[in-house]
Structures are given as C-alpha cells and as structure tokens.
Amino acid sequence: MFDRPYERACEVQFSDLDINGQVHHLAYLRYAEAARVNAFADLGAGPAVLVAAGRVVVVLSMDISFVKPLCFGEAVRATATYQFGSGKSFRCNQRIYGADAGEAAHLDMVLGLMDTRAGRLVEDPLASLRDLVGGD
C-alpha cells in the first residue's frame, strides 16, 4: 500500500521564479511536498486524519540535487516512492521531471512518524499507518 510510487502534476507559476527568472530552489521543495502529502492523502492518511490520530510525518533529513532548470509555465511531475524497513524511520525518494520528461531534481529523505501526544517517533511507522487507514 505505501510501497507504490505516487505521481503528482504541477505547473511552474510566476511566483516560483527568482529574480533571474529561474525556478527558485524552494519551489522544488513545494512540488516535492505536494507529492508526499498527496500520496499519503490518497491512501487515506491525509493531514487531517494524521492530526486527529495524534500523528504527523516529520522530515528527519533531506538531500536534494538540482539537475536542470525548470521554466515558467512548464508542466512538472513530482514523484514519491516510500521505503519502509525496521526501525522508527523510513525513506522517501522523490524525482521532479520537467515537460521534456527529463529529471530536473531528485530528493532523498529520511522521514519519521511522530506521536504528537508522546513527543517521539512511533516504533513501527508502517504498522501504525496501516492501522490508521485499515490497509494491509
């Protein structure tokens, strides 16, 4: 269930540009965040559901590499693929593609599922998410 790749379409807006007319680095993070959040939402674990359950996904570390610039008005695709193992953290690998289908950036993150009531990461984030959405 959380192991399938997710993809979200975006479009470069004027507000995404820096003073040089290039997409600002923070816009890449917004595209990636939209894919990450919507991947969880489509599986039934959107922000409102997580907060109601006393959970929130937190970014523990992030590496981003910019491969090529994006242009104003360009159609963009952002992907998110999750990898769960043992332990409290899990990985999210993301790619951002431009209109020509070429990779514009890639992000590799370590995430955790925070128990907001206890103030610490849950022991088994995948099991907790599955329980939350009733998945297998």
N, CA, C and O atoms as a GROMACS GRO file, in nm:
protein
  544
    1MET      N    1   0.080  -0.119   0.000
    1MET     CA    2   0.000   0.000   0.000
    1MET      C    3   0.085   0.126   0.000
    1MET      O    4   0.065   0.210  -0.088
    2PHE      N    5   0.177   0.145   0.092
    2PHE     CA    6   0.265   0.262   0.091
    2PHE      C    7   0.391   0.237   0.009
    2PHE      O    8   0.483   0.320   0.009
    3ASP      N    9   0.396   0.124  -0.060
    3ASP     CA   10   0.516   0.090  -0.136
    3ASP      C   11   0.501   0.118  -0.285
    3ASP      O   12   0.593   0.091  -0.362
    4ARG      N   13   0.387   0.173  -0.328
    4ARG     CA   14   0.368   0.205  -0.470
    4ARG      C   15   0.414   0.347  -0.499
    4ARG      O   16   0.393   0.436  -0.417
    5PRO      N   17   0.478   0.369  -0.613
    5PRO     CA   18   0.516   0.506  -0.650
    5PRO      C   19   0.393   0.594  -0.669
    5PRO      O   20   0.288   0.548  -0.714
    6TYR      N   21   0.406   0.719  -0.634
    6TYR     CA   22   0.299   0.817  -0.649
    6TYR      C   23   0.350   0.929  -0.738
    6TYR      O   24   0.469   0.963  -0.735
    7GLU      N   25   0.261   0.987  -0.818
    7GLU     CA   26   0.300   1.097  -0.907
    7GLU      C   27   0.196   1.208  -0.901
    7GLU      O   28   0.076   1.182  -0.895
    8ARG      N   29   0.244   1.331  -0.901
    8ARG     CA   30   0.155   1.448  -0.898
    8ARG      C   31   0.201   1.548  -1.003
    8ARG      O   32   0.320   1.576  -1.018
    9ALA      N   33   0.104   1.600  -1.077
    9ALA     CA   34   0.132   1.702  -1.178
    9ALA      C   35   0.126   1.841  -1.114
    9ALA      O   36   0.041   1.869  -1.030
   10CYS      N   37   0.218   1.927  -1.156
   10CYS     CA   38   0.223   2.066  -1.110
   10CYS      C   39   0.255   2.152  -1.232
   10CYS      O   40   0.288   2.100  -1.339
   11GLU      N   41   0.246   2.282  -1.215
   11GLU     CA   42   0.288   2.373  -1.322
   11GLU      C   43   0.368   2.485  -1.259
   11GLU      O   44   0.332   2.536  -1.153
   12VAL      N   45   0.477   2.523  -1.323
   12VAL     CA   46   0.559   2.632  -1.274
   12VAL      C   47   0.480   2.762  -1.284
   12VAL      O   48   0.432   2.798  -1.392
   13GLN      N   49   0.466   2.829  -1.173
   13GLN     CA   50   0.394   2.957  -1.166
   13GLN      C   51   0.494   3.073  -1.164
   13GLN      O   52   0.612   3.054  -1.134
   14PHE      N   53   0.446   3.192  -1.195
   14PHE     CA   54   0.532   3.310  -1.193
   14PHE      C   55   0.593   3.329  -1.054
   14PHE      O   56   0.709   3.368  -1.042
   15SER      N   57   0.515   3.301  -0.950
   15SER     CA   58   0.564   3.318  -0.813
   15SER      C   59   0.675   3.219  -0.776
   15SER      O   60   0.740   3.235  -0.673
   16ASP      N   61   0.696   3.117  -0.859
   16ASP     CA   62   0.803   3.020  -0.835
   16ASP      C   63   0.940   3.070  -0.882
   16ASP      O   64   1.042   3.008  -0.852
   17LEU      N   65   0.942   3.181  -0.954
   17LEU     CA   66   1.066   3.229  -1.016
   17LEU      C   67   1.144   3.320  -0.922
   17LEU      O   68   1.087   3.391  -0.839
   18ASP      N   69   1.277   3.315  -0.938
   18ASP     CA   70   1.362   3.406  -0.862
   18ASP      C   71   1.387   3.532  -0.947
   18ASP      O   72   1.330   3.547  -1.054
   19ILE      N   73   1.471   3.619  -0.899
   19ILE     CA   74   1.499   3.745  -0.967
   19ILE      C   75   1.562   3.725  -1.106
   19ILE      O   76   1.554   3.813  -1.191
   20ASN      N   77   1.624   3.609  -1.127
   20ASN     CA   78   1.687   3.578  -1.256
   20ASN      C   79   1.593   3.507  -1.352
   20ASN      O   80   1.633   3.472  -1.464
   21GLY      N   81   1.469   3.485  -1.312
   21GLY     CA   82   1.372   3.417  -1.398
   21GLY      C   83   1.383   3.266  -1.395
   21GLY      O   84   1.320   3.198  -1.476
   22GLN      N   85   1.461   3.213  -1.303
   22GLN     CA   86   1.473   3.068  -1.288
   22GLN      C   87   1.386   3.023  -1.171
   22GLN      O   88   1.356   3.101  -1.080
   23VAL      N   89   1.345   2.897  -1.174
   23VAL     CA   90   1.265   2.845  -1.064
   23VAL      C   91   1.351   2.845  -0.937
   23VAL      O   92   1.461   2.789  -0.935
   24HIS      N   93   1.298   2.908  -0.834
   24HIS     CA   94   1.367   2.919  -0.706
   24HIS      C   95   1.374   2.782  -0.640
   24HIS      O   96   1.282   2.700  -0.654
   25HIS      N   97   1.483   2.756  -0.568
   25HIS     CA   98   1.501   2.625  -0.508
   25HIS      C   99   1.386   2.584  -0.415
   25HIS      O  100   1.355   2.466  -0.404
   26LEU      N  101   1.324   2.680  -0.349
   26LEU     CA  102   1.213   2.645  -0.260
   26LEU      C  103   1.092   2.593  -0.335
   26LEU      O  104   1.013   2.517  -0.280
   27ALA      N  105   1.076   2.633  -0.460
   27ALA     CA  106   0.963   2.583  -0.540
   27ALA      C  107   0.977   2.433  -0.562
   27ALA      O  108   0.877   2.360  -0.559
   28TYR      N  109   1.099   2.386  -0.584
   28TYR     CA  110   1.121   2.242  -0.600
   28TYR      C  111   1.074   2.168  -0.475
   28TYR      O  112   1.014   2.060  -0.484
   29LEU      N  113   1.101   2.226  -0.359
   29LEU     CA  114   1.058   2.164  -0.233
   29LEU      C  115   0.905   2.163  -0.222
   29LEU      O  116   0.848   2.067  -0.170
   30ARG      N  117   0.839   2.269  -0.270
   30ARG     CA  118   0.692   2.270  -0.268
   30ARG      C  119   0.635   2.163  -0.359
   30ARG      O  120   0.538   2.097  -0.322
   31TYR      N  121   0.694   2.143  -0.478
   31TYR     CA  122   0.646   2.037  -0.568
   31TYR      C  123   0.661   1.901  -0.501
   31TYR      O  124   0.571   1.818  -0.506
   32ALA      N  125   0.776   1.880  -0.437
   32ALA     CA  126   0.802   1.752  -0.370
   32ALA      C  127   0.706   1.733  -0.253
   32ALA      O  128   0.652   1.624  -0.234
   33GLU      N  129   0.685   1.838  -0.174
   33GLU     CA  130   0.596   1.829  -0.059
   33GLU      C  131   0.453   1.796  -0.103
   33GLU      O  132   0.384   1.717  -0.039
   34ALA      N  133   0.409   1.856  -0.213
   34ALA     CA  134   0.274   1.828  -0.264
   34ALA      C  135   0.261   1.680  -0.300
   34ALA      O  136   0.158   1.619  -0.273
   35ALA      N  137   0.363   1.624  -0.361
   35ALA     CA  138   0.358   1.481  -0.396
   35ALA      C  139   0.358   1.394  -0.271
   35ALA      O  140   0.282   1.298  -0.262
   36ARG      N  141   0.443   1.428  -0.174
   36ARG     CA  142   0.450   1.348  -0.050
   36ARG      C  143   0.317   1.351   0.025
   36ARG      O  144   0.265   1.247   0.064
   37VAL      N  145   0.263   1.470   0.046
   37VAL     CA  146   0.140   1.485   0.123
   37VAL      C  147   0.023   1.420   0.051
   37VAL      O  148  -0.059   1.352   0.114
   38ASN      N  149   0.014   1.440  -0.080
   38ASN     CA  150  -0.098   1.382  -0.155
   38ASN      C  151  -0.088   1.231  -0.168
   38ASN      O  152  -0.190   1.164  -0.179
   39ALA      N  153   0.032   1.177  -0.167
   39ALA     CA  154   0.047   1.031  -0.168
   39ALA      C  155  -0.017   0.972  -0.043
   39ALA      O  156  -0.090   0.874  -0.051
   40PHE      N  157   0.010   1.032   0.071
   40PHE     CA  158  -0.050   0.985   0.196
   40PHE      C  159  -0.200   1.008   0.195
   40PHE      O  160  -0.276   0.921   0.238
   41ALA      N  161  -0.245   1.124   0.147
   41ALA     CA  162  -0.388   1.156   0.144
   41ALA      C  163  -0.464   1.057   0.056
   41ALA      O  164  -0.572   1.012   0.094
   42ASP      N  165  -0.408   1.023  -0.060
   42ASP     CA  166  -0.475   0.929  -0.149
   42ASP      C  167  -0.488   0.790  -0.087
   42ASP      O  168  -0.575   0.711  -0.127
   43LEU      N  169  -0.404   0.759   0.009
   43LEU     CA  170  -0.410   0.630   0.078
   43LEU      C  171  -0.495   0.636   0.205
   43LEU      O  172  -0.510   0.537   0.276
   44GLY      N  173  -0.552   0.754   0.230
   44GLY     CA  174  -0.640   0.768   0.347
   44GLY      C  175  -0.572   0.823   0.470
   44GLY      O  176  -0.631   0.825   0.578
   45ALA      N  177  -0.447   0.869   0.456
   45ALA     CA  178  -0.372   0.921   0.570
   45ALA      C  179  -0.330   1.066   0.545
   45ALA      O  180  -0.214   1.102   0.562
   46GLY      N  181  -0.428   1.148   0.505
   46GLY     CA  182  -0.401   1.289   0.483
   46GLY      C  183  -0.374   1.362   0.612
   46GLY      O  184  -0.387   1.304   0.720
   47PRO      N  185  -0.337   1.490   0.604
   47PRO     CA  186  -0.302   1.566   0.724
   47PRO      C  187  -0.410   1.566   0.832
   47PRO      O  188  -0.377   1.551   0.949
   48ALA      N  189  -0.537   1.584   0.796
   48ALA     CA  190  -0.643   1.588   0.896
   48ALA      C  191  -0.657   1.454   0.968
   48ALA      O  192  -0.679   1.450   1.089
   49VAL      N  193  -0.644   1.345   0.894
   49VAL     CA  194  -0.653   1.211   0.953
   49VAL      C  195  -0.536   1.187   1.048
   49VAL      O  196  -0.554   1.137   1.159
   50LEU      N  197  -0.416   1.224   1.004
   50LEU     CA  198  -0.298   1.206   1.090
   50LEU      C  199  -0.309   1.288   1.217
   50LEU      O  200  -0.285   1.237   1.327
   51VAL      N  201  -0.346   1.415   1.204
   51VAL     CA  202  -0.356   1.502   1.321
   51VAL      C  203  -0.461   1.450   1.419
   51VAL      O  204  -0.439   1.450   1.540
   52ALA      N  205  -0.575   1.405   1.366
   52ALA     CA  206  -0.681   1.351   1.453
   52ALA      C  207  -0.633   1.228   1.529
   52ALA      O  208  -0.680   1.201   1.640
   53ALA      N  209  -0.540   1.153   1.471
   53ALA     CA  210  -0.485   1.033   1.535
   53ALA      C  211  -0.362   1.065   1.621
   53ALA      O  212  -0.302   0.975   1.679
   54GLY      N  213  -0.326   1.193   1.629
   54GLY     CA  214  -0.208   1.230   1.708
   54GLY      C  215  -0.078   1.193   1.640
   54GLY      O  216   0.020   1.160   1.707
   55ARG      N  217  -0.077   1.199   1.507
   55ARG     CA  218   0.042   1.164   1.430
   55ARG      C  219   0.074   1.274   1.331
   55ARG      O  220  -0.016   1.346   1.286
   56VAL      N  221   0.199   1.286   1.297
   56VAL     CA  222   0.243   1.377   1.192
   56VAL      C  223   0.372   1.321   1.132
   56VAL      O  224   0.457   1.268   1.203
   57VAL      N  225   0.384   1.334   1.000
   57VAL     CA  226   0.506   1.290   0.932
   57VAL      C  227   0.608   1.402   0.945
   57VAL      O  228   0.578   1.517   0.914
   58VAL      N  229   0.728   1.368   0.990
   58VAL     CA  230   0.834   1.467   1.006
   58VAL      C  231   0.953   1.432   0.918
   58VAL      O  232   0.985   1.316   0.897
   59VAL      N  233   1.017   1.537   0.865
   59VAL     CA  234   1.138   1.520   0.784
   59VAL      C  235   1.257   1.520   0.879
   59VAL      O  236   1.280   1.618   0.951
   60LEU      N  237   1.332   1.410   0.879
   60LEU     CA  238   1.450   1.399   0.966
   60LEU      C  239   1.577   1.442   0.895
   60LEU      O  240   1.667   1.500   0.956
   61SER      N  241   1.585   1.414   0.765
   61SER     CA  242   1.698   1.461   0.685
   61SER      C  243   1.656   1.464   0.539
   61SER      O  244   1.564   1.393   0.497
   62MET      N  245   1.727   1.548   0.461
   62MET     CA  246   1.693   1.563   0.321
   62MET      C  247   1.818   1.599   0.241
   62MET      O  248   1.896   1.687   0.280
   63ASP      N  249   1.835   1.530   0.129
   63ASP     CA  250   1.938   1.565   0.032
   63ASP      C  251   1.867   1.598  -0.098
   63ASP      O  252   1.779   1.523  -0.141
   64ILE      N  253   1.903   1.709  -0.160
   64ILE     CA  254   1.844   1.746  -0.287
   64ILE      C  255   1.953   1.778  -0.387
   64ILE      O  256   2.052   1.844  -0.355
   65SER      N  257   1.934   1.729  -0.508
   65SER     CA  258   2.027   1.759  -0.618
   65SER      C  259   1.947   1.820  -0.731
   65SER      O  260   1.846   1.765  -0.775
   66PHE      N  261   1.994   1.934  -0.778
   66PHE     CA  262   1.930   2.002  -0.890
   66PHE      C  263   2.002   1.960  -1.017
   66PHE      O  264   2.123   1.975  -1.028
   67VAL      N  265   1.927   1.908  -1.113
   67VAL     CA  266   1.984   1.853  -1.235
   67VAL      C  267   1.973   1.950  -1.352
   67VAL      O  268   2.070   1.972  -1.424
   68LYS      N  269   1.854   2.009  -1.370
   68LYS     CA  270   1.835   2.106  -1.477
   68LYS      C  271   1.727   2.205  -1.436
   68LYS      O  272   1.641   2.173  -1.354
   69PRO      N  273   1.732   2.326  -1.491
   69PRO     CA  274   1.633   2.426  -1.452
   69PRO      C  275   1.496   2.400  -1.514
   69PRO      O  276   1.483   2.338  -1.619
   70LEU      N  277   1.396   2.448  -1.445
   70LEU     CA  278   1.259   2.445  -1.496
   70LEU      C  279   1.222   2.586  -1.540
   70LEU      O  280   1.280   2.684  -1.491
   71CYS      N  281   1.127   2.597  -1.632
   71CYS     CA  282   1.089   2.726  -1.688
   71CYS      C  283   0.946   2.763  -1.653
   71CYS      O  284   0.864   2.676  -1.621
   72PHE      N  285   0.915   2.892  -1.659
   72PHE     CA  286   0.782   2.942  -1.632
   72PHE      C  287   0.680   2.873  -1.723
   72PHE      O  288   0.702   2.859  -1.844
   73GLY      N  289   0.568   2.829  -1.665
   73GLY     CA  290   0.462   2.765  -1.740
   73GLY      C  291   0.484   2.619  -1.773
   73GLY      O  292   0.397   2.553  -1.828
   74GLU      N  293   0.602   2.569  -1.739
   74GLU     CA  294   0.636   2.430  -1.772
   74GLU      C  295   0.554   2.332  -1.687
   74GLU      O  296   0.535   2.353  -1.567
   75ALA      N  297   0.507   2.227  -1.750
   75ALA     CA  298   0.439   2.120  -1.678
   75ALA      C  299   0.544   2.040  -1.603
   75ALA      O  300   0.648   2.005  -1.658
   76VAL      N  301   0.516   2.011  -1.478
   76VAL     CA  302   0.610   1.942  -1.390
   76VAL      C  303   0.541   1.821  -1.330
   76VAL      O  304   0.423   1.825  -1.298
   77ARG      N  305   0.618   1.712  -1.316
   77ARG     CA  306   0.570   1.593  -1.246
   77ARG      C  307   0.662   1.568  -1.127
   77ARG      O  308   0.784   1.567  -1.140
   78ALA      N  309   0.602   1.548  -1.012
   78ALA     CA  310   0.679   1.514  -0.893
   78ALA      C  311   0.636   1.376  -0.846
   78ALA      O  312   0.517   1.347  -0.838
   79THR      N  313   0.732   1.290  -0.817
   79THR     CA  314   0.703   1.155  -0.773
   79THR      C  315   0.745   1.136  -0.628
   79THR      O  316   0.828   1.212  -0.575
   80ALA      N  317   0.688   1.036  -0.565
   80ALA     CA  318   0.726   0.999  -0.428
   80ALA      C  319   0.719   0.848  -0.418
   80ALA      O  320   0.616   0.787  -0.449
   81THR      N  321   0.827   0.788  -0.373
   81THR     CA  322   0.832   0.643  -0.350
   81THR      C  323   0.884   0.621  -0.209
   81THR      O  324   0.988   0.674  -0.170
   82TYR      N  325   0.809   0.543  -0.131
   82TYR     CA  326   0.843   0.518   0.008
   82TYR      C  327   0.908   0.382   0.025
   82TYR      O  328   0.875   0.287  -0.044
   83GLN      N  329   1.002   0.376   0.119
   83GLN     CA  330   1.069   0.251   0.152
   83GLN      C  331   1.072   0.238   0.304
   83GLN      O  332   1.134   0.316   0.375
   84PHE      N  333   1.002   0.137   0.352
   84PHE     CA  334   0.998   0.110   0.495
   84PHE      C  335   1.086  -0.010   0.527
   84PHE      O  336   1.091  -0.107   0.451
   85GLY      N  337   1.154  -0.003   0.638
   85GLY     CA  338   1.234  -0.114   0.686
   85GLY      C  339   1.201  -0.132   0.833
   85GLY      O  340   1.090  -0.103   0.877
   86SER      N  341   1.296  -0.179   0.908
   86SER     CA  342   1.275  -0.188   1.052
   86SER      C  343   1.320  -0.057   1.115
   86SER      O  344   1.403   0.015   1.059
   87GLY      N  345   1.265  -0.026   1.227
   87GLY     CA  346   1.305   0.095   1.297
   87GLY      C  347   1.201   0.206   1.285
   87GLY      O  348   1.095   0.189   1.225
   88LYS      N  349   1.236   0.319   1.344
   88LYS     CA  350   1.143   0.430   1.355
   88LYS      C  351   1.138   0.520   1.232
   88LYS      O  352   1.044   0.598   1.218
   89SER      N  353   1.234   0.511   1.145
   89SER     CA  354   1.237   0.600   1.028
   89SER      C  355   1.210   0.522   0.900
   89SER      O  356   1.219   0.399   0.896
   90PHE      N  357   1.176   0.596   0.795
   90PHE     CA  358   1.157   0.538   0.663
   90PHE      C  359   1.205   0.638   0.560
   90PHE      O  360   1.227   0.756   0.591
   91ARG      N  361   1.222   0.592   0.439
   91ARG     CA  362   1.279   0.675   0.334
   91ARG      C  363   1.173   0.715   0.233
   91ARG      O  364   1.075   0.644   0.210
   92CYS      N  365   1.194   0.831   0.173
   92CYS     CA  366   1.113   0.876   0.060
   92CYS      C  367   1.208   0.926  -0.046
   92CYS      O  368   1.286   1.019  -0.024
   93ASN      N  369   1.202   0.863  -0.163
   93ASN     CA  370   1.281   0.907  -0.277
   93ASN      C  371   1.188   0.979  -0.372
   93ASN      O  372   1.082   0.928  -0.408
   94GLN      N  373   1.228   1.098  -0.413
   94GLN     CA  374   1.144   1.178  -0.499
   94GLN      C  375   1.221   1.227  -0.620
   94GLN      O  376   1.341   1.253  -0.614
   95ARG      N  377   1.149   1.238  -0.730
   95ARG     CA  378   1.206   1.291  -0.854
   95ARG      C  379   1.111   1.397  -0.905
   95ARG      O  380   0.989   1.382  -0.896
   96ILE      N  381   1.168   1.502  -0.960
   96ILE     CA  382   1.090   1.607  -1.024
   96ILE      C  383   1.132   1.610  -1.169
   96ILE      O  384   1.251   1.621  -1.201
   97TYR      N  385   1.034   1.601  -1.258
   97TYR     CA  386   1.058   1.597  -1.402
   97TYR      C  387   0.996   1.718  -1.469
   97TYR      O  388   0.888   1.763  -1.430
   98GLY      N  389   1.064   1.769  -1.570
   98GLY     CA  390   1.012   1.879  -1.649
   98GLY      C  391   0.928   1.830  -1.764
   98GLY      O  392   0.903   1.710  -1.778
   99ALA      N  393   0.884   1.923  -1.848
   99ALA     CA  394   0.795   1.891  -1.959
   99ALA      C  395   0.857   1.793  -2.058
   99ALA      O  396   0.786   1.715  -2.121
  100ASP      N  397   0.988   1.797  -2.073
  100ASP     CA  398   1.056   1.707  -2.167
  100ASP      C  399   1.081   1.569  -2.107
  100ASP      O  400   1.150   1.486  -2.167
  101ALA      N  401   1.025   1.544  -1.989
  101ALA     CA  402   1.039   1.418  -1.915
  101ALA      C  403   1.179   1.399  -1.859
  101ALA      O  404   1.210   1.294  -1.802
  102GLY      N  405   1.264   1.499  -1.874
  102GLY     CA  406   1.397   1.491  -1.816
  102GLY      C  407   1.394   1.526  -1.668
  102GLY      O  408   1.315   1.610  -1.624
  103GLU      N  409   1.480   1.462  -1.593
  103GLU     CA  410   1.485   1.486  -1.448
  103GLU      C  411   1.538   1.626  -1.420
  103GLU      O  412   1.645   1.663  -1.469
  104ALA      N  413   1.464   1.702  -1.341
  104ALA     CA  414   1.506   1.836  -1.302
  104ALA      C  415   1.570   1.838  -1.163
  104ALA      O  416   1.657   1.920  -1.135
  105ALA      N  417   1.527   1.747  -1.077
  105ALA     CA  418   1.582   1.739  -0.941
  105ALA      C  419   1.547   1.605  -0.881
  105ALA      O  420   1.449   1.541  -0.920
  106HIS      N  421   1.628   1.564  -0.785
  106HIS     CA  422   1.591   1.446  -0.706
  106HIS      C  423   1.620   1.474  -0.559
  106HIS      O  424   1.717   1.540  -0.523
  107LEU      N  425   1.531   1.420  -0.478
  107LEU     CA  426   1.538   1.438  -0.334
  107LEU      C  427   1.536   1.302  -0.268
  107LEU      O  428   1.460   1.214  -0.309
  108ASP      N  429   1.617   1.286  -0.169
  108ASP     CA  430   1.619   1.163  -0.089
  108ASP      C  431   1.605   1.205   0.056
  108ASP      O  432   1.686   1.281   0.109
  109MET      N  433   1.501   1.153   0.120
  109MET     CA  434   1.469   1.195   0.256
  109MET      C  435   1.458   1.078   0.352
  109MET      O  436   1.427   0.965   0.313
  110VAL      N  437   1.484   1.108   0.476
  110VAL     CA  438   1.454   1.017   0.586
  110VAL      C  439   1.341   1.084   0.663
  110VAL      O  440   1.352   1.200   0.704
  111LEU      N  441   1.232   1.010   0.681
  111LEU     CA  442   1.113   1.061   0.748
  111LEU      C  443   1.084   0.978   0.872
  111LEU      O  444   1.138   0.869   0.889
  112GLY      N  445   1.000   1.031   0.957
  112GLY     CA  446   0.953   0.959   1.072
  112GLY      C  447   0.807   0.990   1.094
  112GLY      O  448   0.756   1.090   1.042
  113LEU      N  449   0.739   0.907   1.169
  113LEU     CA  450   0.600   0.931   1.206
  113LEU      C  451   0.600   0.966   1.355
  113LEU      O  452   0.625   0.882   1.441
  114MET      N  453   0.571   1.092   1.382
  114MET     CA  454   0.577   1.144   1.519
  114MET      C  455   0.443   1.123   1.590
  114MET      O  456   0.337   1.154   1.536
  115ASP      N  457   0.451   1.071   1.711
  115ASP     CA  458   0.336   1.066   1.800
  115ASP      C  459   0.334   1.200   1.872
  115ASP      O  460   0.418   1.227   1.958
  116THR      N  461   0.238   1.286   1.835
  116THR     CA  462   0.238   1.422   1.889
  116THR      C  463   0.203   1.427   2.037
  116THR      O  464   0.237   1.523   2.106
  117ARG      N  465   0.135   1.327   2.085
  117ARG     CA  466   0.099   1.324   2.228
  117ARG      C  467   0.219   1.284   2.314
  117ARG      O  468   0.238   1.339   2.422
  118ALA      N  469   0.298   1.190   2.264
  118ALA     CA  470   0.416   1.143   2.339
  118ALA      C  471   0.540   1.226   2.307
  118ALA      O  472   0.636   1.226   2.384
  119GLY      N  473   0.538   1.296   2.193
  119GLY     CA  474   0.653   1.377   2.155
  119GLY      C  475   0.772   1.296   2.107
  119GLY      O  476   0.886   1.338   2.121
  120ARG      N  477   0.744   1.179   2.049
  120ARG     CA  478   0.854   1.096   1.997
  120ARG      C  479   0.806   1.018   1.876
  120ARG      O  480   0.686   1.009   1.848
  121LEU      N  481   0.902   0.961   1.804
  121LEU     CA  482   0.870   0.882   1.686
  121LEU      C  483   0.805   0.750   1.726
  121LEU      O  484   0.841   0.690   1.828
  122VAL      N  485   0.709   0.704   1.645
  122VAL     CA  486   0.647   0.574   1.672
  122VAL      C  487   0.747   0.465   1.635
  122VAL      O  488   0.830   0.483   1.546
  123GLU      N  489   0.737   0.353   1.703
  123GLU     CA  490   0.832   0.242   1.684
  123GLU      C  491   0.825   0.180   1.544
  123GLU      O  492   0.928   0.150   1.485
  124ASP      N  493   0.705   0.160   1.492
  124ASP     CA  494   0.685   0.094   1.363
  124ASP      C  495   0.592   0.181   1.279
  124ASP      O  496   0.470   0.161   1.282
  125PRO      N  497   0.647   0.276   1.203
  125PRO     CA  498   0.561   0.370   1.130
  125PRO      C  499   0.470   0.302   1.027
  125PRO      O  500   0.356   0.344   1.010
  126LEU      N  501   0.518   0.199   0.960
  126LEU     CA  502   0.434   0.133   0.859
  126LEU      C  503   0.314   0.065   0.925
  126LEU      O  504   0.202   0.078   0.875
  127ALA      N  505   0.335  -0.005   1.033
  127ALA     CA  506   0.225  -0.070   1.104
  127ALA      C  507   0.126   0.033   1.155
  127ALA      O  508   0.005   0.012   1.148
  128SER      N  509   0.177   0.144   1.206
  128SER     CA  510   0.089   0.249   1.256
  128SER      C  511   0.005   0.310   1.144
  128SER      O  512  -0.114   0.336   1.162
  129LEU      N  513   0.067   0.333   1.029
  129LEU     CA  514  -0.008   0.388   0.915
  129LEU      C  515  -0.111   0.287   0.863
  129LEU      O  516  -0.223   0.325   0.830
  130ARG      N  517  -0.074   0.162   0.857
  130ARG     CA  518  -0.168   0.060   0.813
  130ARG      C  519  -0.288   0.050   0.907
  130ARG      O  520  -0.401   0.038   0.862
  131ASP      N  521  -0.261   0.056   1.037
  131ASP     CA  522  -0.371   0.053   1.135
  131ASP      C  523  -0.461   0.175   1.117
  131ASP      O  524  -0.583   0.165   1.128
  132LEU      N  525  -0.401   0.286   1.089
  132LEU     CA  526  -0.475   0.411   1.075
  132LEU      C  527  -0.570   0.409   0.956
  132LEU      O  528  -0.683   0.457   0.965
  133VAL      N  529  -0.524   0.353   0.844
  133VAL     CA  530  -0.606   0.353   0.722
  133VAL      C  531  -0.677   0.221   0.698
  133VAL      O  532  -0.753   0.207   0.602
  134GLY      N  533  -0.652   0.124   0.784
  134GLY     CA  534  -0.717  -0.007   0.767
  134GLY      C  535  -0.665  -0.083   0.650
  134GLY      O  536  -0.738  -0.162   0.590
  135GLY      N  537  -0.539  -0.062   0.615
  135GLY     CA  538  -0.480  -0.131   0.498
  135GLY      C  539  -0.399  -0.252   0.536
  135GLY      O  540  -0.380  -0.282   0.654
  136ASP      N  541  -0.351  -0.321   0.432
  136ASP     CA  542  -0.268  -0.441   0.456
  136ASP      C  543  -0.125  -0.417   0.416
  136ASP      O  544  -0.042  -0.507   0.430
   0.00000   0.00000   0.00000
